[in-house]
Amino acid sequence: MSFIDDIEQQTLGLRQAILAHPFIVGVGDGSLDVAKFKHYVTQDYAYLIDYSRVLALGSARATDLATMGWFAKLLDETLNVEMGLHRSYCAEFGIAAGELEATEPAPTTIAYTSFLLKTAHQGSFGELVASLLPCQWGYWEIGDHLSRQGEPASAPLYCQWIQMYTTPEFTGLAQEARALADRIGDQAGPAEVAAMGEAYRTSLRFERLFWDMSYNLERWQL
């Protein structure tokens, strides 16, 4: 059994819980309170800033030119394409660019990105790759799940979000990230495989917490 097949089987319950989360369900049927979604997209923008830093570290730490180039290309697309699209998308919800840039990361956002950055700095390259997979593959999994259920015609902006994660381009990225983790896992020893699995599992837990944060409008209380 490959690394990915094994770790996904181990975490099946948590992955299913994410698909059944009220935030995801609400996007899928169009019933989610727009205030909750606006909170999500602003926090996701804050997340993408540190995610980009992790991609830069991934390129620096990669052991071959092809993988360096893959991370560098993904970093360029995130900073110079995806974040611009994110700003345009947020504008459709009435969120101005200045408001977006001034977003204060919520406690969960800081905890998640701090984990990713710590892993990128202190963990192995395999752990870095595994820690990103719940986001990279997980969003495709969510988009595919919601698309199969049928997009909510009454909520065109939610339809647009679902479509973003089912495009051929994003599907290809998700598959490449999954294949990279598998290649590293297949060549690793037992201790490294265990460390990669723990990094994956921790990020997956943070993905679930990120949806909780968005749904509950989590902000600093002090």
N, C-alpha and C positions, 0 to 999 in steps of 0.2 A: 504493500500500500504506500502511495506517495505521501510526502510530508503534508501537502494540502488536504488530501483525502482524509488522512488520519486526524488532523487537527480540526477539520470541519465536522467530522463525525463526533469528536469529543465535545464540541461546542454547539451541537445542533440545537439543543434546547434554548440557548441564549440567542442564536440566530433567528429561531422561530419567534422568540419573544419580541425581537426587534420588529419583525414583519407584522406582528400583532399589536404593536404599540399604538396607543390612541392617536399619537401625532401622525404616524404613518397611515393608519386607517382613515383619519380625518382628511389627509391630503388625497388619498385614493378615492374617497366618495364625495369630496368637495365640501365636507361639513366643518373642517378645522377653522377655528376662530382666526381671522386674519392677523390679529394682534400677536398670537402665538407664532405664526409663520414669520411675521416681520421680526420678531425677536430672534428667531432661528437664523434668518438670512444675515442679520447684522452680526451675530455671534460667529456664524460660519465665515464671514469676511475676516474677522479677527483671527480665526483659526487658520485661514489660508496664508496669512502673513508668516506665521511660524512654520506652517507646513512647507512653505517655500524654502525656509532656512534648512529644514531637514532634507529637502531634495538637493540643495547645494552641498550639504555634507555627504549625501549619498554619492553624488558625482565625484567628490574629492576622495572618498574612501573606496570606491569601486576598484576592483583589481584588474580589470581589462578595459580596453578602449571602447568596445561596444556598449558595455554597461555604463561607463562614464558618459558616453554620448546620449544614452537613453535617459539618464537622470537629468543631464543638461538640457535636453530637448523638452522634457516634462517641466523643468523649472522655467524655461523661457515661455512655454505655452501658458503656465499658471500665472506668471507675473504679467505677461504682455498681452494675453488673450483672455484667459478665464476671468481674471480679476476685473478686466474692463467689461466683460459681459455681465459679471456679477453686479457691477455698479449700474449698468443699464437696466438690469432686471429689478434691482432694488428701487430704481427711479419709478418703475411702474407701480410700486406700492407707496409712492410718495416719500421715499427716503432719499433725501438729498445727499450728494457726494460728501459734503462737509459733515453731515450727521453720521454718515457711515464711517468716515475716517476717525471721528471722535468716539466711536464705540468703545465703551469700557468692557473689557472681557469679563464675563461672569466667572464665578469660582470654578465651575466645572470646565469651562474653556481653558482657563489657566492651568488647571490640573492636567488636562489631557495634553495640551501642547508642551507643558513642562516635562511630562513623561516621554513624549516623542523626542524632544531635544536632548534629554538625558540619555536616552537609548542611542541616539545618533552620535553623541559625544563619547559615551562610556561603554556601550555595548559592542558586540561584534557587528560586522557588516550584515551578517545573516539576521541578527536581531533587528537591525534597522529596517531591512526589507520586510520582515515579518510584521513589524509594528505598524507599517503603512497599509498592509493588505486589508484590514477590516474597513478602512475608508475606501481604498481604491476598488476592491472587489465588492465590498458591502454595498456601496451606492449603486453599482450595476445590479446587484441582487434585488435591492429595493425597487429600482426602476423597472426591472423585468417583471417582478411580482405584481406591481401596480398596473403595469401595462397589460398584463395578461388578464387582469380583472376588468379592464375597461376604464379608460380615462374619464374623469368627471366633466361632462360637457358644461355643467353649470359653473365651473371654476376654471376658466381658461388659463389663468396664471399658474394654477397647480398642474394643469395639463402640460404646460410648458416646462415646468420643473421635472416632471416624470420623463418627458421626451429628452431632456438634456442628458439623462443617464441611460438612455437606450439607443443613442446614436451609434452608428458603426465606429466612429472615432473613439467614443468613450468605451464601447465594448472591446475594441482592440487594445486600449490601454489596460483595462481590467484583466484581460487575458494575458497580456505581456507581464504584468506585475505578478500574476498568479504563477506563470511559467518560471519567472526569475526565482521566486521563493522556492518552488519545487526543485529547480536545479541546485540551488544552494543546499537545501535540506537533504537531497539525495546524496550529496558529496560529503555531508557533515558527519561527525561522530555523534555518539549518543548524547554527550553532554551539550554539544552545540544544538542538536535537534530539540532537546528539552528546553534550552534557553530561548530558542526561536519560538517554540510553542507557548512559552510563558509570555513572551512579548506580544504575540498575536492575541492571546487570551486577554491580556490586560487592555490592549487597545480596543478589543471587541466590547469589553465591559464599559470602557469610556464612551464608545459609540452609543451604547444603551443609555448611559448617563446623560449624554449630550441631547438625546431626544427627550429625556425627563426634564432637563434644564430648559429646553425650548417650550415644552408643553406647560411647564409650571411657571414660566416667566421668571426664572431664577435670576436674581440680582444680588449684589452685596447688600447686606442688611445693616452694616455699620459704617 
